[in-house]
Amino acid sequence: MTTQTAAQPTRRFPIRFSPGPAEGPGLFELREIEKNRLTLSQYRGLGGGYGEHCIRLPNAADEQSVVAAVRAIEGNRRDHPKCWITVRSRVCPLCVAEGDLSHSVGWEIRLADACAVHGCWLTDTCTCGTPLSRQRRLIAACDYCGRSLRFARTSAAPTPLVEMSRLLCHLVAGGRLEESNTQLPDEVTTRLASMRFHELHLLYRMIGVAGDPVYPPGMLRSLTMLDPLEHSWTASTLAAEVIYRWPTGFHDLLDWNRRHNDDGYPFCLQRTLGHLYHDLFQHLRGDVFDFVRQDLQTYLALHWRGSTARSSRIDQLPFLKRRWVSASDAARSLAISHAALLDHIQRGDLIADRRVTKAGRSRIVVDRSSIDAFITARLANTCTLDQAARVLGLKRSRLRRVVRQLLPSAWLASDQQWHIQVDEVEALTRFTENLGLIEALESDELTLDAGMRYHRLSDAALVALVDAGQKGTDRKPVGRSGAGQGLSSWVFKRSTIAAAQGSHAVPTARVGLTMPQLAEHLRVKQEVVYFLCRVGAISPLPSPSPGYRGAMVSWTEIERFKQELVAARELAVKVRSSPRALIVALGRQGLEPMYGPNTGCRQTFYRRDIHLATLVDNLRGSGPASRPRVAL
């Protein structure tokens, strides 16, 4: 017999029992309450309750094993309350008929809906239809009609559910998976070998609740709604079937969610896979769940044809380094437009293929190795912004603002690093070397370096002076100073620099709108305008206005943008539909937008061409009754 410590309660009622190694704590307490004819409050007041202090066995060896099991059950019930039923009470009619409650711990585990001994469904209602209370007076009888629970209806449960219920009952008592008598496939046993009770139950619960797209977890106000068997059987059977057939069952579950949530716009994992994708990465943390994430990544690498959201948790994981990537991902990694990507594909610079989805939509995918080879060849004759700034004698911040005007072939990569053609830098260097060397400057002469340092030479004036010098106009430099390097050593007349500072020195085509003004002019948010500038759809210029250091967009560039691209919002007005419905309708016809949510832009833009005009005319001519709608 175990010795009670001062912290353990003294059991002050006549009939006391010792819990079995697989007996449920609730059933054990109900058994003592029934025999002593007590109420629950009286039972608690007299020191009753489940725990290690209740064990009284004559054999010390048996006692040690029971103590370990009771201690594990008590700890799991205390530390992981989400795994335990709190509303209803369940029984196995066959166990009641045999008078054996020694394996009743599974009756109190949430979603363990099958008996671990007989392999049948548990029941939580009497034959009269009354739910079984956790505080009923008799264990084996209904409080309402007094009928024995052995007459309750039951039937054989599915094999996966029975095996999972047995495994949960074994783990909750502190057992290990390899010591259980469950008949699980070897591949499943390998993945679950290191799991403890609460970890397996968490996986079981997440798959059963979040994996069902028909009854998403948003319909559950709390997990107690799963306590009645009429609600829990759908989640338990689904989870048991998926885990029993892992990873095939898991991939089938993902495919089911993908088909159910497919609304014709499958560009976001959280939107396509519903709550399942979010819950898997939100709740299944730790090394023990690595196999879940790996199998999810394997499925996405084989079947996913959309563009993973840049804000998702798996954006940087290795599985995205798959062979084929979408055209949008390829264009973003190369920092070029979709039209330029198609040109490179037609010229054979990139290897691409056209895929047709199950919904009949046509998608272009690009071979990743050809993208890497293209980037390597493109970077072969380039230099960084820092290197070019040192050669040209400019500050990095200054060159960054005017790099597109001084070096037109410069391009901004997806990692936000500038790549500049060495040939263009060498051309400016040769032009500088051909200028005559001036040992001592006259009073009316000034270097570009002094103009930028002491005379607040604007970016627009700098560009105008460099352009004039290369074209050989009357504002060309008179020589170069030996004290400077590159462009900063160019020597101009003070009158020339003063004239360039005026607005008349700025070409008329460069006068336009600031970014906020352009956003208001196009009726879009400012972040959309900045995105279009980053991807090259709009080419901004340094501001010619003195004191304003922001970029501007010329009216010529604005007109070019309007002629080449059109917003989905404008097209939707023509066809008398919503922008979202129009995007879906055009996508079903195989036309994808140039910029949109799949490329990181909040607004959707299409390139103006004959194909787009034809599709819009067809949609507009179909009439209001057949306007495009989102497929539900």
Order of alpha helices (4+ residues) and beta strands (2+ residues): alpha-alpha-alpha-alpha-alpha-alpha-alpha-alpha-alpha-alpha-alpha-alpha-beta-alpha-alpha-beta-beta-alpha-beta-alpha-alpha-beta-beta-alpha-beta-beta-alpha-alpha-beta-beta-alpha-beta-alpha-alpha-beta-beta-alpha-beta-alpha-alpha-beta-alpha
